[in-house]
Amino acid sequence: MESPPSPAARPGLRLGVGAVLLVAAAWLFGAIAEDVFTGDRITLVDVAIADWLHRRATPAVTRWMLLVTDLHSTFAVAAYASLAGLWLAWQRRWQRLLTLALCIGGGLALNVAMKLAFQRARPKFDEPLLTLSSYSFPSGHVLASTLLYGLCLAWVFGRTSRLGWRLLATSVALAAIALVAFTRMYLGVHYLTDVGAAFLEGVAWLALCLIAMDRFRARSPAPRSAEDGAA
């Protein structure tokens, strides 16, 4: 049986929750970015964790870490979003297509700008597991995963008000993002602050985009379907 409209589907509550997430995530991102930029003590923790993980790497685990990280690269997530976009265009769900483009495309572009702004070097090891020439802060893989699973989570919340399904979806999304973050640290291409800041960046960007699209739909003269109305 279809569950009744959830309280989170109410415009005022959606706006409030989105605003809290936006402000909190942006503030925490700024705090981490400032510590990284000024070389605060947290950067020493970064190095200690990176060295600890690198010393415990094994070939078997490394193969699995590479598989998971490749499936969540910025290129892979962009490809998933492109396929979803084609399906949405075929279904003529233009508002959802616009939401997808803003969240994924805009978020990936923002991350490139952030990397160029901070220009943080990646961890260095005598025998690296993976070598990349791009900048480290914030992690593109974690940002892309946060956008991908965050959108899926928003879809679940828009479709059901059942607490069990919402908790399950939230747990799966957070576990998937945490796994991707761990692979980037394990492979020695990101610090803890890189992946933490990327997650916060993704949450803030998603909240901003979903708030903007919610306001756009509210002002749009076009009728809204039940599916297009779910953020």
N, C-alpha and C positions, 0 to 999 in steps of 0.2 A: 504494500500500500504506500502511495506517495505521501511523504511527510509534509506537514503544513509549513508555510513559509517561516524561515528561521528569524529570530530576533536580529541576528547580524545582517539580515537582508534589508533592514530598515535603513533608509538613507542617513538619518542622523547618527545612528550608532556606527554605521560603516565609516562615516566621515570622522567620527571621534576616534575610533580604533586606529584608522589609518593615520590620523594626525599624530597620535601618541607614538606609533611605530616609527613614523618619519622623523619626529624630533629626537626620540631616544636613540635610534640607530645613527642618525647624523651626528649627534653629540658624541656618542661613543667612538664613532669613526674618527672624528676630529681629535679626540683625546689620544687615540692610538697613533694617528698620523703625527701629532705634535711630538710624542715621545720618540717616535722613529726619527723624525727630522732633527731633533735636538740630541740624539744619541743617549737617551735616558737609560736607566738601569735595566729596563725591560729588554733592551737590545742584547744585553749580556745573557739574559734568560733564553733569548732566541738562539744564540750561538751554542749555549750549553745543550739545549734540546736537540738542535740539528746534529751536533757531534755525537750525542748519545744514540740517536736513531741510526746514524750512519755506521757506527761501530757494530750495530746489531743486525745489519742487513744480511739476508741470505739470498742465493740465486732463486730458490723456489718462490719465496715471498715476493721478490722483486718482479718476477714475471706476472704475478697477479696484480701487483700494484700498477705496473705498466698498462695492463689491460683495462683496469678501472679508470685510470687517468686518461687513456686515449678515448674511451667512450664518453668522457665528459670534457673534452677539449673545447675551446671556443669555436673551432671549426665544426666539431660534431654537433654542438648545441645549435649553432647557426643552421646546420643542415636539417636537424629535427624541426626547428622553427620554420624553415622554408617549406618543408613538406606539409606541416600543419597549416601554414599560410595558404598553400595551394588548395588544400581541402576546404578551408574556410571561404576562399574566393569562389570555389565551385559551388559551395552552399549559399553564397551571397550573404554571408554573415560579416558585413563590412565593419561593424563596430568592434567585433571580436578580432578581426584581422588587424585593425588599427591598434588595438590594445596589445596584441602580440608583437607588432612591429615596434611600437614604442618601448615595450618592456625589454624585449630581447635585443633588438637592433640598437636602440638608444643606450641600453645598459652596457653593451659590449663596446660601443664607441666611447662612452664615459670612462670605462676602465683603461682604454688606451691613453686617453688624456691624462688620467691619474698617474699611470706609469711614467709618462713623459714629464709630468710635473715633479715627481719625487726622484726618479732616476736612481732607485736603490739597487745596488749590485746584489746578485744572487749569492747564496752560500757557496763557499769554495772548499774543495777537498782534493787531496792528492790523487785519489782514485774515485772520481765521481761516478755515480750510477747513471746520471743523465746530465747532459750539458746543453744549456740554452744561452743564447746571446742577448735575449731581451731583458728588460728590467723586472725586478722582483715584486715591488709593492704597488698595488695590491694584486693578489692572485687572480688571473683571468679564469682559470678553471673553476675556482670556488665561486667567483662572481657569476659565471655562466650557469653553474649548477644551482645556485641560489635562485636565479631568475627562472630557470626551468622548473624546478620542483616547487618554487613559490607560486608560480602560475597554476600548476596542477593543484596545489593546496587551495588556492583561491577558488578554483572551479569546484572542488569537493565541497567547500564551505557554502558555495552558492547553490549547490544542488540538494543538500540535506542539512537538517538541523539535529540529526541524531548524534549524541555525544560520542558514542562508541566509534562511529565512522570517522568523526572529526579527529578524535584522539589517535586513531590508527593512522589516518592520513598524515597528521602532524608528526607522529613518531617515525613513520617511514621516510618522510621528506627530510627531517632533521638527521636521521641516521645516514641517509644517502649523501647529504652535503658533508657531514662529518667524515664519512669514509673518503670522499674525494679530497677533503682538506688533509687527511692523514696521508694519503698517497703522495701529495705534493711535498709534504715535509719528509716523509720516508725516503723519497727519491732524491732529496737534497736540493730541490730547486726553489723552495720557499721556506721562510721562517714562520714561526707561530703567529707573529703579528701580521704577516702578509695574508694568511688565510683568515684570521679573525677580522681584519679590516675589510677584506673582500666580502665576507658574509654580511657585515653591517652595511657596506655599500650597496649590496644587492637588496637587502631589506628596505633601506631608505628609498632606493630608486623604484622598487616595486610599489611601495606605499604611495609615492608621489604620482606614479603613472596611473594607478588604480583610482586614486582620489580624483585626478584630472579627468579620467574617462567617466567616472561616476557623475561628476558635475556636468560633463559634456552631454551624457545621455539624459540627465535631468532637464537640461535646457533645450534638447533637440525636439523639434516639432513632430518628428517621425514617430509612429507608434513603436513601442518596445515589446518584443516578444518575451516570453518567460525565460527563454534560454539567453537571449542577448541582455536581459536585465540582470543576470547573475554575474557579479564581478569575479 
